[in-house]
Amino acid sequence: MEKMGFGNVMSTSKTMKIIDTEKKISVLIVEDDLLIRKIHKVMMTKFGTEVQLAANGKEAVDLFLSGASFDLILTDLEMPIMDGIEATKQLRSMGVTSMIVGVTSRNQDSEIQAFMKSGLNACYVKPLNAEKVTAVLNELKNI
């Protein structure tokens, strides 16, 4: 399964101009792999978003407990300390209404379904690319 996300979007040089709003979209990237975290940060920054990073689900939950809020949360499935499923469940139980998108290297339907059931809005198989980010940001603008 490639994705359980939003509609197909053509990737063009114009995709980097997707955000044309007065307020920048805030994004929390929750990922334990340093390289993937950097890649996702660079990509989201190119789309004009404000990015904050967390190395695991507990850090993400703690950020919200301390009063932080984000328009979009991109979270990995498998992380130490607290995985994406548990973090998503906790965030939803705290009343977090942000769009939460799972990003995982797992592509088995059963694992993706379990991740989706935790409260995700969408789930994509790594790596993120311009087409996937465009679809997510377009959906976020429609909420």
C-alpha positions as CSV (number, residue, x, y, z in Angstrom):
1,M,0.0,0.0,0.0
2,E,1.5,3.3,-1.1
3,K,-0.6,5.6,1.0
4,M,-3.8,6.2,2.8
5,G,-3.9,9.9,2.3
6,F,-5.4,12.6,0.2
7,G,-6.1,12.9,-3.5
8,N,-3.4,12.5,-6.2
9,V,-1.6,15.8,-6.9
10,M,0.7,16.4,-9.8
11,S,4.1,17.4,-8.8
12,T,5.4,20.5,-10.6
13,S,7.7,23.3,-10.0
14,K,4.7,25.3,-8.8
15,T,4.1,22.9,-5.9
16,M,6.5,24.8,-3.7
17,K,4.1,27.8,-3.9
18,I,1.3,25.8,-2.3
19,I,1.1,28.0,0.8
20,D,-0.3,31.4,0.0
21,T,-1.8,32.4,3.4
22,E,-1.1,35.2,5.8
23,K,-0.2,32.9,8.7
24,K,2.4,30.3,8.2
25,I,1.4,26.7,8.8
26,S,3.1,25.3,11.8
27,V,4.4,21.7,11.6
28,L,5.7,19.3,14.2
29,I,7.9,16.6,12.8
30,V,8.1,13.6,15.1
31,E,10.8,11.3,13.9
32,D,13.6,9.4,15.7
33,D,15.9,9.1,12.7
34,L,18.1,12.2,12.5
35,L,18.6,12.0,8.7
36,I,14.8,11.6,8.0
37,R,14.1,14.4,10.5
38,K,16.4,16.7,8.6
39,I,15.0,15.7,5.2
40,H,11.5,16.3,6.3
41,K,12.4,19.6,7.9
42,V,14.1,20.8,4.7
43,M,11.1,19.7,2.6
44,M,8.5,21.3,4.8
45,T,10.6,24.6,5.1
46,K,10.6,24.7,1.3
47,F,6.9,24.8,1.4
48,G,6.9,27.8,3.6
49,T,6.0,26.2,6.9
50,E,7.3,26.8,10.4
51,V,8.9,23.6,11.6
52,Q,9.6,22.2,15.1
53,L,11.2,18.8,15.7
54,A,10.6,16.1,18.2
55,A,12.7,12.9,18.4
56,N,9.8,10.6,19.8
57,G,6.2,10.6,20.7
58,K,6.8,11.6,24.3
59,E,8.5,14.8,23.2
60,A,5.5,15.6,21.0
61,V,3.0,15.0,23.8
62,D,5.1,17.0,26.2
63,L,5.2,19.9,23.8
64,F,1.4,20.0,23.7
65,L,1.2,19.6,27.5
66,S,3.4,22.7,27.8
67,G,1.0,24.7,25.7
68,A,2.5,24.4,22.2
69,S,0.2,23.9,19.3
70,F,0.7,23.0,15.6
71,D,-1.5,22.9,12.5
72,L,0.1,19.7,11.3
73,I,1.9,16.8,13.0
74,L,4.0,14.4,10.9
75,T,4.8,11.4,13.0
76,D,6.8,8.2,12.4
77,L,5.3,4.9,13.5
78,E,8.3,3.2,15.1
79,M,10.2,5.3,17.6
80,P,11.8,4.6,21.0
81,I,10.2,5.8,24.3
82,M,6.8,6.4,22.7
83,D,5.8,5.2,19.2
84,G,3.5,7.1,16.8
85,I,0.4,5.0,17.7
86,E,0.6,5.8,21.4
87,A,1.5,9.4,20.8
88,T,-1.4,9.9,18.4
89,K,-3.8,8.2,20.9
90,Q,-2.6,10.4,23.7
91,L,-2.8,13.6,21.6
92,R,-6.3,12.8,20.5
93,S,-7.3,12.0,24.1
94,M,-6.0,15.4,25.2
95,G,-8.3,17.0,22.7
96,V,-5.7,17.9,20.0
97,T,-7.5,18.6,16.8
98,S,-4.4,19.2,14.6
99,M,-4.1,17.2,11.4
100,I,-1.9,14.2,12.3
101,V,-0.3,12.4,9.4
102,G,1.6,9.2,9.9
103,V,4.8,8.6,7.9
104,T,6.2,5.1,8.1
105,S,8.6,2.7,6.4
106,R,6.1,-0.1,7.0
107,N,3.9,-0.9,4.1
108,Q,1.8,-3.8,5.3
109,D,-1.9,-3.0,5.3
110,S,-2.5,-4.3,8.8
111,E,0.2,-2.0,10.3
112,I,-1.0,1.0,8.4
113,Q,-4.6,0.3,9.5
114,A,-3.6,0.0,13.1
115,F,-1.7,3.3,12.8
116,M,-4.7,5.0,11.1
117,K,-7.1,3.7,13.9
118,S,-5.0,5.5,16.5
119,G,-6.4,8.8,15.2
120,L,-4.5,9.8,12.1
121,N,-6.0,11.9,9.3
122,A,-3.7,10.1,6.7
123,C,-0.7,7.9,6.5
124,Y,2.1,7.8,3.9
125,V,4.9,5.4,3.3
126,K,8.3,7.0,3.5
127,P,9.9,8.9,2.0
128,L,7.8,12.1,1.8
129,N,8.0,13.8,-1.5
130,A,6.6,17.0,-3.0
131,E,3.5,15.3,-4.2
132,K,2.6,13.9,-0.8
133,V,3.4,17.1,1.0
134,T,1.3,19.1,-1.5
135,A,-1.7,16.8,-0.9
136,V,-1.4,17.1,2.8
137,L,-1.1,20.9,2.7
138,N,-4.0,21.3,0.3
139,E,-6.1,19.2,2.6
140,L,-5.1,21.2,5.6
141,K,-6.1,24.4,3.8
142,N,-9.6,22.9,3.2
143,I,-10.2,22.1,6.9
